[in-house]
Structure formats: structure tokens, C-alpha cells
């Protein structure tokens, strides 16, 4: 019977599998899951390359989110090799059949000059702000740092851009660029939630910037009070990782699409009209681009003015948040994006439908023989009516 901590430690150590640093490194290189069970302040000093941090107090409750196959190899380590003994025993009790404690822990690993890195440090304010992201193994501290390093360009600060900007800022996207040449009007306030009554008459980019900075001071906001055209679009786009399209006219959509294809940028597309919304991701070669589905704009007589059609005030919130979700997934490299799929939302029926979108090998922009420059493409302004798949009215 164990009467002291040391007695219990020795007894438990004898009951589990223990491995040395070399075996742990070999398993790491072979794809084993390494679990660092130290506390957050310890991990700030360094972590084994590729390891996942789960504090000992949360090990049992979170391990199945990280190590889904209970027969796959798992290596547990702490600072010196004591806590990992009990952590390993806990995982065995949960049914993990190939789990081991790493002798010597991180201190010995570091002394042996095996691969480790010092994670980006977060302030105490940031630790509180992003604490719910830190709890997600798919995000964690490394993922949050990725979000803070990500640059997203938002085309439009209107119905779709407003909710997208606020939620991407809240999530910690480090740089948000916003393009819009319009000013805040009282008719916008029914749906464009980034703006307020006291900012009527202010440029939308400045109003959105004020809302974002009030929400999250971590976010750098870059404003462009201009319209996109063939002369400025490539220069603006090249500095960003992901483009979010919240525009309301066909000419700009085609221009955005073509620039994204030429620069290899994912285009997170959304559109709304009356009670219906749509969202997808155009990201060749993983999926089609906008021109694969619509090689040319519709004729002008099929494009009535958006102001005449109307839009349910809450609809852009739904679609804008779907776009925001796709941006975060793209930035983090998790989940399955909407590339090759069009998500269609009917607010009246509260119904989602999905269409599969195929890439056109003869597409005039992303096909093998497509345009390699914007110079010889004409972009004609055509309203914002949404036939079958296109979407509009931001």
C-alpha cells in the first residue's frame, strides 16, 4: 500500500510504460501524439515541436478531442517526468492502449537539444480574451497566434461586411483591410450593424474601423476609401491572405474573382437578396471560381436595382457569419470549407440547401487557357439582381 507521494509515484511508474528521450523523439517523428501536460506558464518557456498542450487538470476531459484513436501511440510529458506518470495512468484508465510517459520530461528534452520551440507569448489580457479558443485543440495557442498573423481583406463594409468584420475582429484576426467608398446613411442601419446613428455621414470604412477598434485593440485596421478597379486591385490584394467578398454588383464580383485567381488568393463569397442568401469559397484549383459557374454577367434587364428588391435586416448577419466561419477555417487549416459547394439559405422557410459546384476546365479565367492578365477583360457595371445562383443586395 502506498503511504506517501513517493510510494504512489514509484508504484504507478512500475504499472505504466516509460520511454527514454530517444524513443520519444522517434515516436514523434513517426507521427505519435505528444501531450504536454504542464501548466500554461511553463509552456511559455518552450514546448516540444509538434506537441499538443493540455494542462494536467483537463487531460481526461480533452484528450479524446486530440487523440481520437485509442490504439494509436501517445506520449505524455511534463517538466521532470513525475506528473506524466499519473497522466499516463489516467489515459490507460480511459482505454488508451499504447500510451507512455517520457522520462526526464521537457527539462531533459531541452538539455538534450532535441527539437523544441518557444511559443508566442500572450499578455494576460489576451489570455482572457481568447481563452475559449485556447480550450479548442483545433485552435489552441498556436492557432490563435496564426489568426493574429492572418491578414483578411474585406470588400464592402455593408450588410455582409459589417457582421463579418465584427466577428473576425472578435476572433483575433490580426489585420483587417476594408474597402468601401460609401458613407453611412440612415437606411443602412437596418442591417449594417457595424455602423451607428451618430456616425451617419461618416465614411463607412472609418465607421467600421471605429467599431472594430472598440471591440478588439489587437486588430490592425487598414482602410481603403475607394472603388476597386483594374488599376488598383492587384496591388491591394497582394498583401492579404484571404479575400472576403461582400459586394453587391456583378462587375466588382467578376473583378474580385479574376484578381483572386491570378494571385492565388481564396475568395470567400457571400450574397443576399430579399429573404435568401448564399455563400461559398472560390479557391481554384481545389474548386471552381466564380466564372466557372457564371462565365458572363446577366443582361441588364435581369438586374433591377437592389433598393427596389429589399432585404430582410437579419439576413446579412446569417450569411456574413458563414463567411466569417469560412475565413477562420481557411486561416487555421481546419475542417472542410465550402470550396466546390454553394450553401443556399431561405430565411422564410429556415432551410439550408447545398449545391455541388464543378470546376470548368475551359473557364475563361482559371482554365488552362484562361486569361493571365486583367488588361484585356471588360468589366461592365450590371446591377445586383441574383438569378439562380449569383446572390446580391448587400
C-alpha positions, 0 to 999 in steps of 0.5 A: 500500500502506498503511504506517501507521494513517493510510494504512489509515484514509484508504484504507478511508474512500475504499472505504466510504460516509460520511454527514454528521450530517444524513443520519444523523439522517434515516436514523434517523428513517426507521427505519435501524439505528444501531450504536454501536460504542464501548466500554461506558464511553463509552456511559455518557456518552450514546448516540444515541436509538434506537441499538443498542450493540455494542462494536467487538470483537463487531460481526461476531459480533452484528450479524446478531442486530440487523440481520437484513436485509442490504439494509436501511440501517445506520449505524455510529458511534463517538466521532470517526468513525475506528473506524466506518470499519473497522466499516463495512468489516467489515459490507460484508465480511459482505454488508451492502449499504447500510451507512455510517459517520457522520462526526464520530461521537457527539462531533459528534452531541452538539455538534450537539444532535441527539437523544441520551440518557444511559443508566442507569448500572450499578455494576460489580457489576451489570455482572457480574451481568447481563452475559449479558443485556447480550450479548442485543440483545433485552435489552441495557442498556436492557432490563435497566434496564426489568426493574429498573423492572418491578414483578411481583406474585406470588400464592402463594409455593408450588410455582409461586411459589417457582421463579418468584420465584427466577428473576425475582429472578435476572433483575433484576426490580426489585420483587417483591410476594408474597402468601401467608398460609401458613407453611412446613411440612415437606411443602412442601419437596418442591417449594417450593424457595424455602423451607428446613428451618430456616425451617419455621414461618416465614411463607412470604412472609418465607421467600421474601423471605429467599431472594430477598434472598440471591440478588439485593440489587437486588430490592425485596421487598414482602410481603403476609401475607394472603388476597386478597379483594374488599376488598383486591385492587384496591388491591394490584394497582394498583401492579404491572405484571404479575400472576403467578398461582400459586394453587391454588383456583378462587375466588382464580383467578376473583378474580385474573382479574376484578381483572386485567381491570378494571385492565388488568393481564396475568395470567400463569397457571400450574397443576399437578396430579399429573404435568401442568401448564399455563400461559398469559397472560390479557391481554384484549383481545389474548386471552381471560381466564380466564372466557372459557374457564371462565365458572363454577367446577366443582361441588364434587364435581369438586374433591377436595382437592389433598393427596389428588391429589399432585404430582410435586416437579419439576413446579412448577419446569417450569411456574413457569419458563414463567411466569417466561419469560412475565413477562420477555417481557411486561416487555421487549416481546419475542417472542410470549407465550402470550396466546390459547394454553394450553401443556399439559405431561405430565411422564410422557410429556415432551410439550408440547401447545398449545391455541388459546384464543378470546376470548368476546365475551359473557364475563361479565367482559371482554365488552362487557357484562361486569361493571365492578365486583367488588361484585356477583360471588360468589366461592365457595371450590371446591377445586383439582381441574383438569378439562380445562383449569383446572390446580391443586395448587400 
